[in-house]
Amino acid sequence: MIVGARGPATATMRAARHETWGSPLEVVEVPRPEPAAGEVRVAMAATGVNPIDIYTGKHAGYEQSMRLPFVPGWDVAGTVGAVGYGVTRHRVGDRVFGLALFPHPAGTYAEFVTVPAHQLVRIPSTMTFAEAGSAPMAALTAWQMLDAAGVVAGHRVLVDGASGGVGHLAVQIAAVRGATVVALARPDHHDTLHALGAETCVDYEDPGALREIAPVDAFLDYVGHEFGRSLLDRVKPGGTAALATAWSIPAYPEDAERLGIHVRSCLVEPDPAALGEFAALVDRGAVRVVVGAEFDLDHAADAQQAAVRRGGFGKTVIATARREPV
């Protein structure tokens, strides 16, 4: 509590929120949350910007769970500042990260959040807060889609959107698992993708090069729409296409079935065990999180626009750290 001339007042924090659906993000003072039983409060250092942050801010199909005023975001990275009743796995001062509460609102575009303690893991000493804030949703999306596609050592895997926040992690995780990776990206990103583990890189704007891709065992589709659908014939009969944007392509399953391809429509979910394994890969240098652009909380709207443009390599992140000690 903060004590003022008129008595106790609730501590506050800054958060970027939508006052109406589709309105610009506005940074405002709101009450600072207190951890309930089983929760911790995290003093946020960074949060990743994900496409779903933009969709939910427009209220695009999420009417059942989102309410105004709405603070976007699900990626958590910061320091534990308070623990609720019964929490033993984390202590004040721990550096933690995780995917919070998804698909229910978490509100990570803020200086503080409360999160179920079991959804957080320790940040390796080798990761910066910006890298950790960029990672949870992207890394778990890549991890779970590789699992859904059944990717194992010896498989040949096609990854579209390979230079994006999820794609560049999928390339690396697939390579660590022993798969051969074909990455689709702009030519100026090919050298970086080769360095991250892609065996072959193809310009996604070159129709001839796309047609020449040898059949693959699995296709990780992070682009969707008609582009993803057009690549289904690159998958071997009996192979698998995993996608995170099935809602955008109603005919996708039918097209895949005609080609004898399995389809796995994936919705990422919090998985601290998998995130812990991912953190171990980062810690030993097997995987690298690339932060392509960083904004402060006052420029959260600009961060979202940068993520929508998708011109750079890697992930866009918002530095959410409080400016003064609390």
C-alpha positions as a Markdown table, in Angstrom:
| # | Residue | x | y | z |
|---|---|---|---|---|
| 1 | Met | 0.0 | 0.0 | 0.0 |
| 2 | Ile | 1.0 | 3.6 | -0.6 |
| 3 | Val | -0.2 | 5.9 | 2.3 |
| 4 | Gly | -1.3 | 9.4 | 1.3 |
| 5 | Ala | -2.9 | 12.4 | 3.0 |
| 6 | Arg | -6.3 | 10.8 | 2.7 |
| 7 | Gly | -5.3 | 7.3 | 3.8 |
| 8 | Pro | -4.2 | 4.1 | 2.1 |
| 9 | Ala | -4.1 | 4.1 | -1.7 |
| 10 | Thr | -3.6 | 1.1 | -4.0 |
| 11 | Ala | -0.2 | 0.9 | -5.6 |
| 12 | Thr | -0.3 | 1.5 | -9.3 |
| 13 | Met | 1.6 | 0.6 | -12.5 |
| 14 | Arg | 1.7 | 1.6 | -16.1 |
| 15 | Ala | 0.1 | -0.6 | -18.8 |
| 16 | Ala | -0.7 | -0.3 | -22.5 |
| 17 | Arg | -4.3 | -1.0 | -23.1 |
| 18 | His | -7.2 | -0.7 | -25.6 |
| 19 | Glu | -10.1 | 1.5 | -24.3 |
| 20 | Thr | -12.3 | 0.3 | -27.1 |
| 21 | Trp | -11.8 | -2.6 | -29.6 |
| 22 | Gly | -9.5 | -1.5 | -32.3 |
| 23 | Ser | -8.5 | 1.7 | -30.6 |
| 24 | Pro | -4.8 | 2.7 | -30.4 |
| 25 | Leu | -2.9 | 1.4 | -27.4 |
| 26 | Glu | -2.8 | 4.0 | -24.6 |
| 27 | Val | -0.4 | 3.9 | -21.7 |
| 28 | Val | -2.3 | 4.5 | -18.5 |
| 29 | Glu | -1.9 | 4.1 | -14.7 |
| 30 | Val | -3.8 | 1.1 | -13.4 |
| 31 | Pro | -3.8 | -0.8 | -10.0 |
| 32 | Arg | -0.9 | -3.0 | -9.5 |
| 33 | Pro | -2.0 | -6.7 | -9.1 |
| 34 | Glu | -1.5 | -8.7 | -6.0 |
| 35 | Pro | -0.7 | -12.4 | -6.2 |
| 36 | Ala | -3.4 | -14.9 | -5.1 |
| 37 | Ala | -2.7 | -18.3 | -3.7 |
| 38 | Gly | -0.4 | -20.2 | -6.1 |
| 39 | Glu | 0.6 | -17.1 | -8.0 |
| 40 | Val | 3.6 | -14.9 | -8.2 |
| 41 | Arg | 3.8 | -11.2 | -9.1 |
| 42 | Val | 6.5 | -10.5 | -11.7 |
| 43 | Ala | 8.1 | -7.2 | -12.2 |
| 44 | Met | 8.1 | -7.2 | -15.9 |
| 45 | Ala | 11.3 | -6.6 | -17.9 |
| 46 | Ala | 10.1 | -7.6 | -21.4 |
| 47 | Thr | 7.3 | -9.1 | -23.4 |
| 48 | Gly | 7.2 | -10.4 | -26.9 |
| 49 | Val | 4.8 | -9.0 | -29.6 |
| 50 | Asn | 2.8 | -11.8 | -31.2 |
| 51 | Pro | 0.3 | -11.7 | -34.1 |
| 52 | Ile | -2.5 | -12.7 | -31.7 |
| 53 | Asp | -1.9 | -9.6 | -29.6 |
| 54 | Ile | -3.0 | -7.5 | -32.6 |
| 55 | Tyr | -6.0 | -9.8 | -33.4 |
| 56 | Thr | -7.3 | -9.7 | -29.8 |
| 57 | Gly | -7.0 | -5.9 | -29.6 |
| 58 | Lys | -9.4 | -5.7 | -32.6 |
| 59 | His | -11.7 | -8.2 | -30.8 |
| 60 | Ala | -11.4 | -10.5 | -33.9 |
| 61 | Gly | -13.2 | -13.6 | -32.8 |
| 62 | Tyr | -12.4 | -13.6 | -29.1 |
| 63 | Glu | -15.6 | -12.2 | -27.7 |
| 64 | Gln | -16.0 | -15.0 | -25.2 |
| 65 | Ser | -12.9 | -14.3 | -23.1 |
| 66 | Met | -11.8 | -10.7 | -23.7 |
| 67 | Arg | -13.2 | -7.7 | -21.9 |
| 68 | Leu | -12.6 | -3.9 | -22.1 |
| 69 | Pro | -10.4 | -2.2 | -21.2 |
| 70 | Phe | -8.0 | -4.8 | -22.6 |
| 71 | Val | -4.3 | -5.1 | -22.0 |
| 72 | Pro | -2.7 | -7.4 | -24.6 |
| 73 | Gly | 0.2 | -9.8 | -24.3 |
| 74 | Trp | 1.1 | -13.3 | -22.9 |
| 75 | Asp | 4.9 | -13.5 | -22.9 |
| 76 | Val | 6.4 | -12.9 | -19.4 |
| 77 | Ala | 10.0 | -12.2 | -18.5 |
| 78 | Gly | 11.1 | -10.5 | -15.4 |
| 79 | Thr | 11.9 | -10.8 | -11.7 |
| 80 | Val | 9.6 | -12.3 | -9.0 |
| 81 | Gly | 8.6 | -9.4 | -6.7 |
| 82 | Ala | 6.0 | -11.1 | -4.5 |
| 83 | Val | 4.7 | -14.7 | -4.0 |
| 84 | Gly | 1.2 | -15.8 | -3.1 |
| 85 | Tyr | 0.2 | -18.3 | -0.4 |
| 86 | Gly | 1.6 | -21.8 | -1.0 |
| 87 | Val | 4.2 | -21.0 | -3.6 |
| 88 | Thr | 7.5 | -22.8 | -3.1 |
| 89 | Arg | 9.0 | -23.2 | -6.6 |
| 90 | His | 9.9 | -19.5 | -7.0 |
| 91 | Arg | 11.3 | -16.9 | -4.6 |
| 92 | Val | 11.5 | -13.1 | -4.6 |
| 93 | Gly | 14.4 | -12.1 | -6.8 |
| 94 | Asp | 14.2 | -15.1 | -9.2 |
| 95 | Arg | 14.5 | -14.3 | -12.9 |
| 96 | Val | 11.6 | -16.1 | -14.6 |
| 97 | Phe | 9.8 | -16.4 | -17.9 |
| 98 | Gly | 6.8 | -18.2 | -19.3 |
| 99 | Leu | 3.6 | -18.2 | -21.4 |
| 100 | Ala | 1.0 | -16.9 | -19.0 |
| 101 | Leu | -2.7 | -18.1 | -18.9 |
| 102 | Phe | -3.1 | -18.5 | -22.7 |
| 103 | Pro | -5.6 | -18.3 | -24.2 |
| 104 | His | -7.2 | -16.4 | -21.4 |
| 105 | Pro | -6.1 | -12.7 | -20.9 |
| 106 | Ala | -2.7 | -12.2 | -19.2 |
| 107 | Gly | -2.1 | -8.5 | -19.8 |
| 108 | Thr | 1.7 | -8.6 | -20.1 |
| 109 | Tyr | 2.0 | -5.2 | -21.8 |
| 110 | Ala | 2.4 | -3.8 | -18.3 |
| 111 | Glu | 5.0 | -3.2 | -15.6 |
| 112 | Phe | 3.7 | -6.0 | -13.4 |
| 113 | Val | 1.7 | -9.2 | -13.9 |
| 114 | Thr | 0.5 | -12.0 | -11.7 |
| 115 | Val | 1.0 | -15.5 | -13.1 |
| 116 | Pro | 0.4 | -19.0 | -11.8 |
| 117 | Ala | 3.7 | -20.0 | -10.4 |
| 118 | His | 3.8 | -23.4 | -12.2 |
| 119 | Gln | 3.7 | -21.6 | -15.6 |
| 120 | Leu | 7.1 | -20.0 | -15.1 |
| 121 | Val | 10.6 | -21.3 | -15.3 |
| 122 | Arg | 14.0 | -19.9 | -14.5 |
| 123 | Ile | 15.7 | -17.7 | -17.2 |
| 124 | Pro | 19.2 | -19.2 | -18.0 |
| 125 | Ser | 22.0 | -16.9 | -17.1 |
| 126 | Thr | 23.0 | -16.8 | -20.8 |
| 127 | Met | 19.7 | -15.2 | -21.8 |
| 128 | Thr | 18.9 | -11.5 | -21.7 |
| 129 | Phe | 15.5 | -10.3 | -20.5 |
| 130 | Ala | 14.8 | -9.2 | -24.1 |
| 131 | Glu | 15.5 | -12.7 | -25.4 |
| 132 | Ala | 13.5 | -14.3 | -22.6 |
| 133 | Gly | 10.5 | -12.0 | -23.2 |
| 134 | Ser | 10.6 | -12.8 | -26.9 |
| 135 | Ala | 10.7 | -16.5 | -26.5 |
| 136 | Pro | 7.7 | -18.2 | -24.7 |
| 137 | Met | 4.9 | -18.1 | -27.2 |
| 138 | Ala | 7.2 | -18.4 | -30.2 |
| 139 | Ala | 9.3 | -21.2 | -28.8 |
| 140 | Leu | 6.4 | -23.2 | -27.5 |
| 141 | Thr | 4.5 | -22.7 | -30.8 |
| 142 | Ala | 7.5 | -24.1 | -32.7 |
| 143 | Trp | 8.1 | -26.9 | -30.2 |
| 144 | Gln | 4.4 | -28.1 | -30.2 |
| 145 | Met | 4.0 | -27.9 | -33.9 |
| 146 | Leu | 7.1 | -30.0 | -34.4 |
| 147 | Asp | 5.6 | -32.5 | -32.0 |
| 148 | Ala | 2.3 | -32.4 | -33.7 |
| 149 | Ala | 4.0 | -33.0 | -37.1 |
| 150 | Gly | 5.8 | -36.0 | -35.6 |
| 151 | Val | 9.2 | -34.6 | -36.7 |
| 152 | Val | 12.1 | -36.9 | -35.8 |
| 153 | Ala | 15.7 | -37.3 | -36.8 |
| 154 | Gly | 16.1 | -38.0 | -40.5 |
| 155 | His | 12.9 | -36.2 | -41.5 |
| 156 | Arg | 13.0 | -33.5 | -44.1 |
| 157 | Val | 11.0 | -30.4 | -42.9 |
| 158 | Leu | 9.7 | -27.4 | -44.8 |
| 159 | Val | 9.4 | -24.2 | -42.8 |
| 160 | Asp | 7.7 | -21.1 | -44.2 |
| 161 | Gly | 8.0 | -17.7 | -42.5 |
| 162 | Ala | 11.4 | -19.0 | -41.4 |
| 163 | Ser | 12.9 | -15.6 | -40.6 |
| 164 | Gly | 10.0 | -14.7 | -38.3 |
| 165 | Gly | 9.7 | -14.9 | -34.5 |
| 166 | Val | 8.4 | -18.5 | -34.5 |
| 167 | Gly | 10.0 | -19.7 | -37.8 |
| 168 | His | 13.6 | -18.9 | -36.8 |
| 169 | Leu | 13.2 | -21.0 | -33.6 |
| 170 | Ala | 11.4 | -23.8 | -35.5 |
| 171 | Val | 14.4 | -24.0 | -37.9 |
| 172 | Gln | 16.8 | -24.4 | -35.0 |
| 173 | Ile | 14.7 | -26.8 | -32.9 |
| 174 | Ala | 14.1 | -29.0 | -35.9 |
| 175 | Ala | 17.8 | -29.1 | -36.7 |
| 176 | Val | 18.7 | -30.0 | -33.1 |
| 177 | Arg | 16.2 | -32.9 | -33.4 |
| 178 | Gly | 18.2 | -34.2 | -36.4 |
| 179 | Ala | 15.8 | -33.1 | -39.1 |
| 180 | Thr | 16.9 | -31.6 | -42.5 |
| 181 | Val | 15.4 | -28.1 | -42.8 |
| 182 | Val | 14.2 | -26.3 | -45.9 |
| 183 | Ala | 13.6 | -22.7 | -45.0 |
| 184 | Leu | 11.5 | -20.2 | -46.9 |
| 185 | Ala | 12.6 | -16.6 | -46.5 |
| 186 | Arg | 13.8 | -13.5 | -48.3 |
| 187 | Pro | 17.3 | -13.9 | -49.9 |
| 188 | Asp | 18.9 | -11.4 | -47.5 |
| 189 | His | 18.0 | -13.7 | -44.6 |
| 190 | His | 19.4 | -16.9 | -46.1 |
| 191 | Asp | 22.9 | -16.6 | -44.6 |
| 192 | Thr | 21.5 | -16.2 | -41.1 |
| 193 | Leu | 19.2 | -19.1 | -41.5 |
| 194 | His | 22.0 | -21.3 | -42.8 |
| 195 | Ala | 24.0 | -20.3 | -39.7 |
| 196 | Leu | 21.0 | -21.3 | -37.5 |
| 197 | Gly | 20.8 | -24.8 | -39.0 |
| 198 | Ala | 18.8 | -24.7 | -42.3 |
| 199 | Glu | 20.3 | -26.9 | -44.9 |
| 200 | Thr | 18.5 | -25.3 | -47.8 |
| 201 | Cys | 17.0 | -21.8 | -48.1 |
| 202 | Val | 14.5 | -20.8 | -50.8 |
| 203 | Asp | 13.1 | -17.4 | -51.8 |
| 204 | Tyr | 9.4 | -17.5 | -51.1 |
| 205 | Glu | 8.8 | -15.1 | -54.0 |
| 206 | Asp | 10.4 | -17.3 | -56.6 |
| 207 | Pro | 7.7 | -19.7 | -57.9 |
| 208 | Gly | 10.2 | -21.8 | -59.9 |
| 209 | Ala | 12.3 | -22.3 | -56.8 |
| 210 | Leu | 9.3 | -23.3 | -54.8 |
| 211 | Arg | 8.3 | -25.9 | -57.4 |
| 212 | Glu | 11.7 | -27.4 | -57.3 |
| 213 | Ile | 11.6 | -28.2 | -53.5 |
| 214 | Ala | 12.0 | -31.9 | -53.1 |
| 215 | Pro | 9.1 | -33.6 | -51.3 |
| 216 | Val | 9.2 | -33.2 | -47.5 |
| 217 | Asp | 8.0 | -35.4 | -44.6 |
| 218 | Ala | 6.5 | -32.4 | -42.7 |
| 219 | Phe | 5.5 | -28.8 | -43.4 |
| 220 | Leu | 5.4 | -26.2 | -40.6 |
| 221 | Asp | 3.1 | -23.5 | -41.9 |
| 222 | Tyr | 3.5 | -20.2 | -40.1 |
| 223 | Val | 2.2 | -18.1 | -42.9 |
| 224 | Gly | -1.1 | -19.7 | -43.7 |
| 225 | His | -3.6 | -18.2 | -46.1 |
| 226 | Glu | -3.4 | -19.2 | -49.8 |
| 227 | Phe | 0.4 | -19.2 | -49.7 |
| 228 | Gly | 0.5 | -22.1 | -47.2 |
| 229 | Arg | -2.2 | -23.9 | -49.0 |
| 230 | Ser | -0.1 | -23.6 | -52.2 |
| 231 | Leu | 2.8 | -25.5 | -50.7 |
| 232 | Leu | 0.8 | -28.6 | -49.7 |
| 233 | Asp | 1.9 | -30.4 | -52.8 |
| 234 | Arg | 5.5 | -30.3 | -51.5 |
| 235 | Val | 4.6 | -32.7 | -48.8 |
| 236 | Lys | 4.9 | -36.5 | -49.4 |
| 237 | Pro | 1.7 | -38.5 | -49.3 |
| 238 | Gly | 1.4 | -39.7 | -45.7 |
| 239 | Gly | 3.3 | -36.7 | -44.5 |
| 240 | Thr | 2.0 | -34.0 | -42.2 |
| 241 | Ala | 1.3 | -30.3 | -42.4 |
| 242 | Ala | 1.1 | -28.4 | -39.0 |
| 243 | Leu | -0.3 | -24.9 | -39.0 |
| 244 | Ala | -1.2 | -22.2 | -36.5 |
| 245 | Thr | -3.6 | -20.3 | -38.7 |
| 246 | Ala | -6.2 | -22.9 | -39.7 |
| 247 | Trp | -9.0 | -20.4 | -39.2 |
| 248 | Ser | -7.7 | -18.4 | -42.2 |
| 249 | Ile | -7.9 | -21.3 | -44.7 |
| 250 | Pro | -11.3 | -23.1 | -44.6 |
| 251 | Ala | -10.4 | -25.4 | -47.5 |
| 252 | Tyr | -7.0 | -26.4 | -46.1 |
| 253 | Pro | -8.0 | -29.8 | -44.6 |
| 254 | Glu | -9.9 | -30.8 | -47.7 |
| 255 | Asp | -7.0 | -30.0 | -50.0 |
| 256 | Ala | -4.6 | -31.9 | -47.8 |
| 257 | Glu | -6.9 | -34.9 | -47.6 |
| 258 | Arg | -7.0 | -35.1 | -51.4 |
| 259 | Leu | -3.2 | -35.2 | -51.5 |
| 260 | Gly | -3.1 | -37.9 | -48.8 |
| 261 | Ile | -1.6 | -35.5 | -46.2 |
| 262 | His | -2.4 | -35.3 | -42.5 |
| 263 | Val | -3.2 | -31.9 | -41.1 |
| 264 | Arg | -2.6 | -30.8 | -37.5 |
| 265 | Ser | -4.2 | -27.5 | -36.5 |
| 266 | Cys | -2.3 | -26.3 | -33.4 |
| 267 | Leu | -3.1 | -23.8 | -30.7 |
| 268 | Val | -0.2 | -23.1 | -28.4 |
| 269 | Glu | -0.6 | -23.8 | -24.7 |
| 270 | Pro | 1.6 | -23.1 | -21.6 |
| 271 | Asp | 4.1 | -25.9 | -21.2 |
| 272 | Pro | 6.7 | -25.1 | -18.6 |
| 273 | Ala | 8.4 | -28.5 | -19.0 |
| 274 | Ala | 9.0 | -27.9 | -22.7 |
| 275 | Leu | 10.0 | -24.3 | -22.1 |
| 276 | Gly | 12.5 | -25.6 | -19.6 |
| 277 | Glu | 14.0 | -27.9 | -22.2 |
| 278 | Phe | 14.1 | -25.0 | -24.6 |
| 279 | Ala | 15.9 | -22.9 | -22.0 |
| 280 | Ala | 18.5 | -25.7 | -21.6 |
| 281 | Leu | 19.1 | -25.7 | -25.4 |
| 282 | Val | 19.7 | -21.9 | -25.3 |
| 283 | Asp | 21.9 | -22.3 | -22.3 |
| 284 | Arg | 24.2 | -24.7 | -24.1 |
| 285 | Gly | 24.3 | -22.6 | -27.2 |
| 286 | Ala | 22.3 | -25.0 | -29.4 |
| 287 | Val | 19.5 | -22.4 | -30.0 |
| 288 | Arg | 19.6 | -18.7 | -30.2 |
| 289 | Val | 16.7 | -16.2 | -29.8 |
| 290 | Val | 17.1 | -13.4 | -32.3 |
| 291 | Val | 15.5 | -10.1 | -31.1 |
| 292 | Gly | 14.9 | -8.1 | -34.3 |
| 293 | Ala | 13.5 | -4.9 | -32.8 |
| 294 | Glu | 12.9 | -3.5 | -29.3 |
| 295 | Phe | 10.5 | -0.8 | -28.2 |
| 296 | Asp | 9.7 | 0.7 | -24.8 |
| 297 | Leu | 6.2 | 0.5 | -23.3 |
| 298 | Asp | 5.3 | 4.0 | -24.5 |
| 299 | His | 5.8 | 2.8 | -28.0 |
| 300 | Ala | 3.9 | -0.5 | -27.7 |
| 301 | Ala | 1.6 | 0.5 | -30.7 |
| 302 | Asp | 4.7 | 1.0 | -32.8 |
| 303 | Ala | 6.0 | -2.4 | -31.7 |
| 304 | Gln | 2.8 | -4.0 | -32.9 |
| 305 | Gln | 3.1 | -2.2 | -36.3 |
| 306 | Ala | 6.7 | -3.4 | -36.7 |
| 307 | Ala | 5.6 | -7.0 | -36.0 |
| 308 | Val | 2.8 | -6.7 | -38.6 |
| 309 | Arg | 5.2 | -5.4 | -41.2 |
| 310 | Arg | 7.5 | -8.5 | -40.7 |
| 311 | Gly | 10.3 | -6.9 | -42.6 |
| 312 | Gly | 13.1 | -7.8 | -40.2 |
| 313 | Phe | 14.6 | -11.0 | -38.8 |
| 314 | Gly | 13.5 | -12.5 | -35.5 |
| 315 | Lys | 11.2 | -11.3 | -32.8 |
| 316 | Thr | 9.8 | -7.9 | -31.8 |
| 317 | Val | 9.9 | -7.2 | -28.1 |
| 318 | Ile | 8.6 | -4.5 | -25.7 |
| 319 | Ala | 10.8 | -3.5 | -22.8 |
| 320 | Thr | 8.3 | -3.1 | -20.0 |
| 321 | Ala | 10.6 | -2.5 | -17.0 |
| 322 | Arg | 9.4 | 0.1 | -14.5 |
| 323 | Arg | 11.3 | 3.3 | -14.6 |
| 324 | Glu | 11.7 | 3.8 | -10.9 |
| 325 | Pro | 12.1 | 1.3 | -8.0 |
| 326 | Val | 9.1 | 0.0 | -6.2 |
